[in-house]
Amino acid sequence: MKTKIISCIVTGIILISCASQNQVKSDKDLALIRQINEKVQSQNIRILTDHANPMRGKSIYLTSEYDLIIRNDSAISYLPYFGQAYSAPYGGGESGIKFATRMKDYVATPSKKDGEWNLRFKIDTPDYNYDFRVDIYSNGSSSIYVNSSQRQSISFTGEMELNR
């Protein structure tokens, strides 16, 4: 009987200490979250990608510098493309996801977790139309999902450029 009571008390103490550790954020974490919030709200975002994830096949480590930039009402994309195109533009067109143009239907929604954001916008270029979803996490890591009716979907992972 005594051992059951002691084990219950020890288990309770362990659970309480684990729960309190998850809730406490360091000053460094809070500064990072504040910086992410400021960048998203001012629409001054640059995401450096390190992996491409085609719809079919393995994840591809990117050795060159590829990025997605959001500035005010525009997006600048310099991303590679790996996958199948359902239609090709006349004259060959651009092989990657490369453009600098105004965004349509831009929406930035804070996630349930502090410092995390979900961005959505559309891009129309002469060759392709894209739907973007960008997830930004509280540690600065990011995921970019690109859908198009003319190409297979592709996603990218990377880091949001921050002044660390």
Sine and cosine of phi, psi and omega as CSV:
sin_phi,cos_phi,sin_psi,cos_psi,sin_omega,cos_omega
0.00,0.00,-0.71,0.70,0.00,-1.00
-0.88,0.47,-0.63,0.78,-0.03,-1.00
-0.92,0.38,-0.56,0.83,0.05,-1.00
-0.91,0.41,-0.68,0.73,0.00,-1.00
-0.91,0.43,-0.71,0.70,0.00,-1.00
-0.90,0.44,-0.67,0.74,0.00,-1.00
-0.92,0.40,-0.58,0.82,0.07,-1.00
-0.91,0.41,-0.66,0.75,0.01,-1.00
-0.91,0.42,-0.72,0.70,0.00,-1.00
-0.89,0.46,-0.70,0.72,0.04,-1.00
-0.87,0.49,-0.68,0.73,0.03,-1.00
-0.88,0.48,-0.69,0.73,0.02,-1.00
-0.89,0.45,-0.68,0.73,0.01,-1.00
-0.89,0.46,-0.71,0.71,0.00,-1.00
-0.89,0.45,-0.67,0.74,0.01,-1.00
-0.91,0.42,-0.66,0.75,-0.01,-1.00
-0.93,0.37,-0.59,0.80,0.04,-1.00
-0.92,0.39,-0.67,0.74,-0.01,-1.00
-0.91,0.42,-0.64,0.77,-0.02,-1.00
-0.95,0.31,-0.50,0.87,0.04,-1.00
-0.92,0.38,-0.58,0.81,0.00,-1.00
-0.94,0.34,-0.48,0.88,-0.06,-1.00
-0.99,0.12,-0.40,0.92,-0.06,-1.00
-1.00,0.06,0.83,-0.56,0.04,-1.00
-0.94,-0.34,0.63,-0.78,0.00,-1.00
-0.96,0.28,0.24,-0.97,0.06,-1.00
-0.87,0.48,-0.57,0.82,0.02,-1.00
-0.90,0.43,-0.69,0.72,0.02,-1.00
-0.90,0.44,-0.68,0.73,0.01,-1.00
-0.91,0.42,-0.62,0.78,0.05,-1.00
-0.91,0.41,-0.64,0.77,0.03,-1.00
-0.90,0.43,-0.71,0.71,0.03,-1.00
-0.89,0.46,-0.67,0.74,0.03,-1.00
-0.88,0.48,-0.68,0.74,0.00,-1.00
-0.91,0.41,-0.66,0.75,0.05,-1.00
-0.89,0.46,-0.72,0.69,0.02,-1.00
-0.86,0.51,-0.69,0.72,0.00,-1.00
-0.89,0.45,-0.70,0.72,-0.02,-1.00
-0.90,0.43,-0.68,0.73,-0.01,-1.00
-0.92,0.39,-0.70,0.71,-0.04,-1.00
-0.92,0.38,-0.51,0.86,0.04,-1.00
-1.00,0.01,0.01,1.00,-0.04,-1.00
0.79,0.61,0.79,0.61,0.02,-1.00
-0.77,-0.64,0.98,0.21,-0.19,-0.98
-0.82,-0.57,0.68,-0.73,0.17,-0.99
-0.72,-0.69,0.80,-0.60,0.03,-1.00
-0.90,-0.44,0.85,-0.52,0.06,-1.00
-1.00,-0.06,0.83,-0.56,-0.06,-1.00
-1.00,-0.09,0.54,-0.84,0.03,-1.00
-0.82,-0.57,-0.25,0.97,0.04,-1.00
-0.65,-0.76,0.64,-0.77,0.16,-0.99
-0.94,-0.33,0.65,-0.76,-0.03,-1.00
-0.82,-0.58,1.00,0.02,0.02,-1.00
-0.90,0.43,0.34,-0.94,-0.01,-1.00
-0.87,0.48,-0.61,0.79,0.06,-1.00
-0.88,-0.48,0.67,-0.75,0.04,-1.00
0.97,-0.25,-0.05,-1.00,-0.07,-1.00
-1.00,0.04,0.29,-0.96,0.11,-0.99
-0.90,0.44,0.64,-0.77,-0.05,-1.00
-0.91,-0.41,0.85,-0.53,0.07,-1.00
-0.96,0.27,0.78,-0.62,-0.04,-1.00
-1.00,-0.06,0.86,-0.50,-0.04,-1.00
-1.00,-0.02,-0.33,0.94,0.06,-1.00
-0.99,-0.12,0.22,-0.98,0.00,-1.00
-1.00,0.06,0.91,-0.40,0.07,-1.00
-0.87,-0.49,0.55,-0.83,-0.05,-1.00
-0.45,-0.89,0.24,-0.97,0.15,-0.99
-0.79,-0.61,0.80,-0.60,-0.02,-1.00
-0.87,-0.49,0.71,-0.71,0.11,-0.99
-0.87,-0.49,0.88,-0.48,0.02,-1.00
-0.77,-0.64,0.92,-0.39,0.01,-1.00
0.82,0.57,-0.93,-0.36,-0.05,-1.00
-0.97,-0.24,0.21,0.98,-0.07,-1.00
-0.84,-0.54,0.37,-0.93,0.08,-1.00
-0.79,-0.62,0.63,-0.78,0.06,-1.00
-0.83,-0.56,0.86,-0.51,-0.05,-1.00
-0.86,-0.51,0.76,-0.65,0.16,-0.99
-0.74,-0.67,0.98,0.18,-0.05,-1.00
-0.83,-0.56,0.55,-0.83,0.06,-1.00
-0.98,0.20,0.23,-0.97,0.10,-0.99
-0.75,-0.66,0.76,-0.65,0.09,-1.00
-0.78,-0.62,0.90,-0.44,0.01,-1.00
0.40,-0.92,-0.18,-0.98,-0.06,-1.00
-0.99,-0.16,0.73,-0.68,0.12,-0.99
-1.00,-0.10,0.71,-0.70,0.01,-1.00
-1.00,0.10,-0.44,0.90,0.09,-1.00
-0.54,-0.84,0.57,-0.82,-0.02,-1.00
-0.93,-0.38,0.60,-0.80,0.03,-1.00
-0.94,0.34,0.44,-0.90,0.03,-1.00
-0.89,0.46,0.75,-0.66,0.01,-1.00
1.00,0.06,0.15,0.99,0.07,-1.00
0.99,-0.14,-0.76,0.65,0.03,-1.00
0.95,0.33,-0.16,-0.99,-0.02,-1.00
-1.00,0.05,0.67,-0.75,-0.05,-1.00
-0.99,0.13,-0.48,0.88,0.00,-1.00
-0.99,-0.12,-0.22,-0.98,0.11,-0.99
-0.98,-0.21,1.00,0.10,-0.14,-0.99
-0.80,-0.59,0.84,-0.54,0.01,-1.00
-0.24,-0.97,0.28,-0.96,0.18,-0.98
-0.62,-0.79,0.97,-0.22,-0.10,-0.99
-0.42,-0.91,0.11,-0.99,0.04,-1.00
-0.97,0.26,0.58,-0.81,0.05,-1.00
-1.00,0.06,0.45,-0.89,0.13,-0.99
-0.90,-0.43,0.56,-0.83,0.13,-0.99
0.81,0.58,0.67,0.75,0.01,-1.00
-0.94,0.33,0.78,-0.62,0.05,-1.00
-0.67,-0.74,0.78,-0.62,0.09,-1.00
-0.91,-0.42,0.89,-0.47,-0.06,-1.00
-0.88,-0.48,0.83,-0.56,0.08,-1.00
-0.93,0.38,0.61,-0.79,0.02,-1.00
-0.99,0.14,0.09,-1.00,0.03,-1.00
-0.92,0.39,-0.50,0.87,0.03,-1.00
-1.00,0.08,0.65,-0.76,-0.02,-1.00
-0.87,0.49,0.77,-0.64,0.05,-1.00
1.00,0.07,0.06,1.00,0.03,-1.00
-0.95,-0.32,0.62,-0.78,-0.09,-1.00
-0.72,-0.70,0.48,-0.88,0.14,-0.99
-0.85,-0.52,0.87,-0.50,0.02,-1.00
-0.94,-0.35,0.61,-0.79,0.07,-1.00
-0.67,-0.74,0.65,-0.76,0.10,-1.00
-0.29,-0.96,0.25,-0.97,0.01,-1.00
-0.87,-0.49,0.50,-0.87,0.03,-1.00
-0.75,-0.66,0.75,-0.67,0.11,-0.99
-0.89,-0.46,0.86,-0.51,0.09,-1.00
-0.90,-0.43,0.21,-0.98,0.05,-1.00
-0.86,0.51,-0.48,0.87,-0.06,-1.00
-0.99,-0.13,-0.62,0.79,-0.11,-0.99
-0.63,-0.78,0.40,-0.92,0.15,-0.99
-0.91,-0.42,0.70,-0.72,-0.07,-1.00
-0.79,-0.62,0.58,-0.81,0.21,-0.98
-0.92,-0.39,0.84,-0.55,-0.01,-1.00
-0.95,-0.32,0.64,-0.77,0.23,-0.97
-0.78,-0.63,0.80,-0.60,-0.01,-1.00
-0.85,-0.53,0.83,-0.56,0.07,-1.00
-0.95,-0.30,0.82,-0.57,0.02,-1.00
-0.91,-0.41,0.79,-0.61,-0.07,-1.00
-0.98,-0.19,0.28,-0.96,-0.12,-0.99
-0.92,0.40,-0.24,0.97,0.05,-1.00
-0.99,-0.12,0.05,1.00,0.03,-1.00
1.00,-0.09,-0.19,0.98,0.05,-1.00
-0.95,0.31,0.42,-0.91,-0.12,-0.99
-0.60,-0.80,0.43,-0.90,0.12,-0.99
-0.79,-0.62,0.68,-0.74,0.02,-1.00
-0.86,-0.50,0.80,-0.60,0.04,-1.00
-0.90,-0.44,0.81,-0.59,-0.05,-1.00
-0.86,-0.51,0.84,-0.54,0.07,-1.00
-0.88,-0.47,0.57,-0.82,0.04,-1.00
-0.49,-0.87,0.57,-0.82,0.05,-1.00
-0.98,0.22,-0.25,0.97,-0.02,-1.00
-0.99,-0.13,-0.18,0.98,-0.05,-1.00
-0.61,-0.79,0.36,-0.93,0.14,-0.99
-0.91,0.42,0.47,-0.88,0.03,-1.00
-0.92,0.39,0.43,-0.90,0.06,-1.00
-0.53,-0.85,0.47,-0.88,0.07,-1.00
-0.75,-0.66,0.31,-0.95,-0.02,-1.00
-0.69,-0.73,0.49,-0.87,0.15,-0.99
-0.86,-0.52,0.46,-0.89,0.00,-1.00
-0.04,-1.00,-0.35,-0.94,-0.04,-1.00
-0.80,-0.60,0.64,-0.77,0.13,-0.99
-0.96,0.28,0.72,-0.69,0.01,-1.00
-0.96,0.29,0.85,-0.53,-0.04,-1.00
-0.77,-0.64,0.36,-0.93,0.07,-1.00
-1.00,0.00,0.99,0.15,-0.08,-1.00
-1.00,0.08,0.00,0.00,0.00,0.00
